[in-house]
Amino acid sequence: GEDWLDLHGVQVSAAQPESLVKGGNEKILIIDDEAPVRNVLCMRLEHLGYNVESASSGNEAFDKYQQASDFDLVILDMLMPKLPGERVYQELCKIRPGVKVLLISGYTSEQVIDDTIQRGALDFLQKPFTIEELSRKVRDCLDISQA
């Protein structure tokens, strides 16, 4: 059996096989209040070649986003203590309409997810997920051309 390390709902295979996930060099912003999650996602996506930055809160993310809104994709955790994900999403849209956002979360009402997707978020990944699943989802989102 595989050894899985579960970090706050993100499952990392201890073996870390070189998976057949396509990487890229796009710029990604990860917004998640849990440091272990941010760290493992950053590490993994950087390993695939992406240029990754992270923020631990909506407010930190807005600062980064206002300084450089050329992020190709934002990975947004819906469940954060101060500003919930849906509010963060609304603010990011104000800073840059058409922002590409992939939502991640463990326990969020489907209603909130549906509403946020309706407003233009690209996709949703439910925790627990594997790093492989996330990497694929990231690539899928980046490959969706902006209409």
Disulfide bonds with the S-S distance in Angstrom:
none
